[in-house]
Amino acid sequence: MYQVENLTPYDLEVLPQAFMFGALWNGKHVRMLNPEPDLIRKFLRHIKSEGYELASFNGSGYDDIVLTEYLESGDPMVAYETSKAIIVDRVKPWAFRRDIWSVDLMQILPHRRGLKVLGCIMGYPHLQEMPIDFDAVPSAEDIEAEWIYNGHDLQITQLLKGKLQSELDLRAMMSDRYGVDLRSKGEAAMAEAVLLREAGFKKADMKAAAQAKLAKHPTFRVKPPNWWDTFCNSYGDLSANARKVIQAGERIFHTDIRIYEHGVSGEDI
């Protein structure tokens, strides 16, 4: 059963030499600074024994991944380097191992807005950006300021969970019906997951098949629009600029364009 009633918001603050795990539990702000990984695991086992699961805002793109790395290494600097790779170097989330699977409220929203913007929309009274530089080694005063910041983010996440409860209920019902976890998916992603499930396909298998097909046919051509021939036949009546358009179009329509893993070739035609 995929439940959505009992969700515990959690949020990480990751700085050089400081890994901060925050969560809301039983109305209290749980705060752990550079804890032993087993202490976090104990907390996760406890909330699970009480019938709760983690909720996050962008956990699938950040928190779940960084927490996975910390639980594996126990090293704040490993967590920081992972955080930096995601935020600064723009490494895609799927490039990392992920053992933590929170219910990611961000993915449900039809428009990807930041948590502070959502807090403003929902009327949350305390909006605050990160109080220190993310790449600065924090002092004791900085850590306390970060905990206050973390607490506000958790409260906004909790408030957002309440606003999205009907959407979560729908996803839980559909998850139970189709046997696939849809709780952290937007509408398009839900449809894709259900169709794959009903058709008996796996996304990885379809991607592999597409890559195999691409290996055999690595190029494509752009098809001219239906009106192109008529336009070209009016060549004599066209301006010099229009003739340049025709010449450029003919080059494009008769050129094999190579497909790459992350898009098409950027070479001039």
Disulfide bonds with the S-S distance in Angstrom:
none
